[in-house]
Amino acid sequence: MIYEVLKRALKITWNNPSLWFFGFLSTFFLFSSNEFFLISLFPFLFFSLPNQQIYLLTEYKKGINFNFLIIFLLILVFLILLAIFSEIFIILSAKNFNEEKNKNGLVKKSWHYLGRVLFLRLSLFLIFCFCGFVFIFLFRRISSSISFFLIILFLLINLLALFLIRYTILYLVIENHNLKQSLKRGLIFLKENWLRTFKISLFLFLIISLYGLLASIFLQSGIFTYPLRLSNFLLSNLFGKYGFWTVAIFTSIFVVILQVVITGFINTYQIVCWLLLFSKGKEEMLKTQNKN
């Protein structure tokens, strides 16, 4: 079933390039990112980042501008809402990809679920913060032999929580259940499909890692800079400084567009994969119930 889900998700994603931009927007703040990818960031988030933030606040607290802080918070809230809205829009669009889509209807439905999905995401964030601080407190007070098992336990719990929230959101958006029902059914679904969940999440993590590795090799090898150097040399000789700035501007635009397209495609593909796995898993659970 995993291969079928991955193959069909690729077809749906490729045939709906209009969703790629929403896929890029949904990556803001890593809301819809891969679970294993998020877990790999936890050591940095809970050890390095807090110390850096405390240092910055200590150094610059006298120079903080209140108006700037308000503007920053407003932009932050806007980007969070935009990321969550984009994720919901992709789910609703991919739900019936063969049918003619009413864009206005999908936008209204996306706004309809926005508040509840936002509540789930923020609740998960607060739980992560609380668990993280408890983890750090215990980690600094126990022996190194026990700390290893504590790290594994902490990562496993958070990984399961991420899976649970993903399925809860799908029940909320696709099945139109309330929060309590969605959470309960999401837990049951995860219990019945935990192995498939781990497999597909791991596969998607490998795709993201491969993309990051290839992008890093491509940039560090200098291959990308060769056309830029050649174009810069030719246009600089022909048009002087205007040629240089023309190349620089168009290169920057090309890099941004390429990043939006690739990132948007990968994240849209990931969301569609989860949607199809959810649909297939529900069908099998229903067949099992009918047999019994």
VOGU-3710 file (C-alpha; in Angstrom, 3 decimals, decimal comma):
1> miyevlkral> 0,000/0,000/0,000  2,884/2,374/0,737  4,178/2,168/-2,838  0,702/2,812/-4,218  0,284/5,855/-1,973  3,660/7,327/-2,942  3,064/6,749/-6,654  -0,438/8,215/-6,687  0,636/11,188/-4,550  3,379/11,966/-7,078
11> kitwnnpslw> 0,818/11,968/-9,901  -1,587/14,227/-8,010  1,161/16,656/-7,000  2,648/16,824/-10,494  -0,754/17,454/-12,087  -1,581/20,288/-9,672  1,272/22,836/-9,917  -1,054/25,538/-8,600  -0,731/23,884/-5,178  3,066/24,146/-5,104
21> ffgflstffl> 3,021/27,773/-3,995  0,700/26,860/-1,116  3,071/24,007/-0,353  5,879/26,531/-0,010  3,792/28,795/2,219  2,862/25,873/4,470  6,544/25,321/5,318  6,647/28,528/7,387  7,546/27,689/11,020  7,855/23,998/10,025
31> fssnefflis> 4,153/23,375/10,766  3,677/20,764/8,051  7,261/19,541/7,920  8,325/15,924/8,203  8,123/14,460/11,702  11,595/12,911/11,663  13,007/16,204/10,399  11,402/18,073/13,314  12,666/15,497/15,787  16,200/15,978/14,461
41> lfpflffslp> 15,902/19,697/15,287  14,813/19,197/18,899  18,328/19,045/20,415  19,078/22,440/18,869  15,701/23,909/19,833  15,909/22,862/23,476  19,625/23,295/24,177  21,288/25,881/21,922  18,373/28,161/20,994  17,132/29,056/24,511
51> nqqiylltey> 20,623/30,090/25,621  21,052/32,267/22,544  17,661/33,925/23,063  18,421/34,660/26,732  21,738/36,189/25,715  20,123/38,375/23,055  17,396/39,564/25,413  19,991/40,377/28,071  22,190/42,295/25,652  19,527/44,219/23,769
61> kkginfnfli> 16,597/44,603/26,182  17,314/48,322/26,596  17,324/48,891/22,861  14,073/47,097/22,005  11,657/49,376/20,191  8,041/48,797/21,199  6,654/49,733/17,765  9,096/47,385/16,075  8,064/44,600/18,477  4,376/45,122/17,658
71> ifllilvfli> 5,058/45,060/13,910  7,194/41,943/14,313  4,454/40,137/16,258  1,803/41,112/13,695  3,963/39,762/10,859  4,599/36,602/12,890  0,865/36,030/13,450  0,135/36,665/9,765  2,741/34,136/8,617  1,475/31,518/11,087
81> llaifseifi> -2,095/31,920/9,836  -0,892/31,837/6,231  1,062/28,605/6,794  -1,884/26,847/8,454  -4,345/28,120/5,834  -2,096/26,813/3,037  -1,861/23,367/4,610  -5,663/23,127/4,947  -6,152/24,387/1,377  -3,858/21,677/-0,016
91> ilsaknfnee> -5,687/18,967/1,951  -9,088/20,112/0,685  -7,836/20,550/-2,895  -6,218/17,107/-3,039  -9,181/15,389/-1,400  -11,076/15,132/-4,709  -8,430/16,037/-7,270  -10,417/14,628/-10,225  -13,399/16,861/-9,538  -13,742/20,424/-10,741
101> knknglvkks> -12,702/22,629/-7,853  -14,538/25,705/-6,653  -11,655/27,875/-5,485  -13,899/30,269/-3,578  -15,541/27,341/-1,796  -12,171/25,848/-0,871  -10,965/29,188/0,471  -14,078/29,541/2,653  -13,717/25,987/3,954  -10,032/26,586/4,696
111> whylgrvlfl> -10,901/29,678/6,748  -13,615/27,658/8,495  -11,112/25,129/9,855  -8,326/27,634/10,459  -9,137/28,402/14,089  -9,343/24,772/15,210  -6,167/23,725/13,405  -4,399/26,768/14,862  -5,532/25,692/18,328  -4,105/22,196/17,747
121> rlslflifcf> -0,781/23,511/16,475  -0,356/25,992/19,324  -1,404/23,401/21,918  1,202/21,012/20,530  3,814/23,773/20,649  3,053/24,549/24,305  3,178/20,842/25,195  6,546/20,542/23,447  7,880/23,541/25,358  6,685/22,149/28,699
131> cgfvfiflfr> 8,087/18,665/27,971  11,309/20,237/26,739  11,875/22,210/29,925  11,055/19,156/32,057  13,444/17,125/29,938  16,263/19,664/30,340  15,641/19,820/34,101  15,875/16,030/34,444  18,710/15,698/31,944  21,027/17,893/34,020
141> risssisffl> 20,317/15,951/37,217  20,694/12,322/36,201  23,596/10,112/35,210  24,790/9,833/31,620  23,687/6,195/31,361  20,070/7,072/32,168  20,105/10,273/30,106  20,432/8,287/26,867  17,193/6,414/27,541  15,547/9,666/28,594
151> iilfllinll> 16,454/11,244/25,250  15,050/8,265/23,324  11,846/8,349/25,379  11,455/12,097/24,896  11,972/11,916/21,124  9,619/8,943/20,777  6,839/10,671/22,719  7,167/13,815/20,634  7,264/11,810/17,423  4,017/10,046/18,325
161> alflirytil> 2,470/13,393/19,298  3,356/14,819/15,870  1,761/11,836/14,133  -1,327/12,131/16,310  -1,761/15,825/15,518  -1,401/15,143/11,789  -4,173/12,518/11,827  -6,311/14,667/14,128  -6,122/17,501/11,596  -7,113/15,129/8,775
171> ylvienhnlk> -10,136/13,893/10,732  -11,018/17,483/11,524  -10,761/18,739/7,932  -11,775/15,662/5,906  -14,382/14,109/8,192  -15,564/17,388/9,746  -15,452/16,001/13,299  -15,089/18,203/16,338  -11,782/18,440/18,178  -12,555/15,750/20,752
181> qslkrglifl> -13,788/13,238/18,166  -10,891/14,000/15,832  -8,353/13,468/18,588  -9,956/10,193/19,659  -10,243/8,826/16,117  -6,738/10,019/15,288  -5,389/8,044/18,232  -7,231/4,905/17,085  -5,988/5,374/13,511  -2,389/5,797/14,692
191> kenwlrtfki> -2,690/2,663/16,815  -3,924/0,624/13,831  -1,465/2,082/11,299  1,636/2,902/13,337  4,030/0,838/11,206  2,855/2,399/7,915  3,031/5,794/9,553  6,664/5,306/10,532  7,554/3,922/7,107  6,059/6,739/5,060
201> slflfliisl> 7,394/9,425/7,373  10,873/7,921/7,169  10,680/7,739/3,369  9,625/11,405/3,155  12,446/12,314/5,535  14,917/10,606/3,202  13,562/12,649/0,281  14,030/15,890/2,214  17,535/14,841/3,299  18,484/13,893/-0,271
211> ygllasiflq> 17,235/17,246/-1,561  19,242/19,078/1,107  22,359/17,054/0,316  22,105/17,609/-3,447  21,420/21,324/-2,981  24,450/21,631/-0,704  26,718/19,783/-3,149  25,387/21,830/-6,054  26,033/25,158/-4,334  29,426/24,271/-2,864
221> sgiftyplrl> 30,730/22,779/-6,102  30,500/26,150/-7,828  28,498/24,760/-10,755  25,794/27,327/-10,159  28,295/30,204/-10,252  29,827/29,343/-13,644  26,929/30,644/-15,767  26,750/33,690/-13,501  30,452/34,442/-13,935  30,266/34,013/-17,699
231> snfllsnlfg> 27,146/36,184/-18,034  28,638/38,760/-15,683  31,843/38,906/-17,712  30,049/39,310/-21,047  27,433/41,828/-19,912  29,946/43,834/-17,885  32,083/44,284/-20,975  29,068/45,175/-23,089  27,036/47,333/-20,694  29,366/48,090/-17,789
241> kygfwtvaif> 27,916/48,176/-14,286  24,353/47,981/-15,648  25,132/44,555/-17,072  26,495/43,363/-13,719  23,410/44,466/-11,782  21,106/42,980/-14,424  22,741/39,583/-14,035  22,706/39,841/-10,231  19,004/40,741/-10,083  17,860/38,062/-12,525
251> tsifvvilqv> 20,019/35,452/-10,807  18,484/36,307/-7,428  14,978/36,087/-8,881  15,784/32,738/-10,505  17,154/31,301/-7,249  14,086/32,434/-5,286  11,654/31,000/-7,858  13,591/27,724/-8,017  13,539/27,429/-4,228  9,798/28,145/-4,071
261> vitgfintyq> 9,032/25,576/-6,788  11,169/22,738/-5,390  10,270/23,319/-1,738  6,602/23,769/-2,621  6,542/20,592/-4,695  8,186/18,480/-1,982  5,933/19,755/0,790  2,779/19,431/-1,325  3,812/15,875/-2,175  4,297/15,163/1,516
271> ivcwlllfsk> 0,844/16,488/2,487  -0,827/14,529/-0,330  0,987/11,350/0,756  -0,429/11,685/4,262  -3,898/12,349/2,883  -3,815/9,226/0,696  -2,410/7,071/3,503  -5,215/8,360/5,714  -7,856/7,507/3,083  -6,438/4,032/2,424
281> gkeemlktqn> -6,098/3,293/6,120  -9,695/4,298/6,780  -10,923/2,042/3,987  -9,053/-0,953/5,386  -10,274/-0,256/8,925  -13,846/-0,056/7,633  -13,511/-3,362/5,769  -12,110/-5,018/8,901  -15,035/-3,714/10,971  -17,555/-4,994/8,408
291> kn> -15,987/-8,468/8,417  -16,191/-8,603/12,180
//
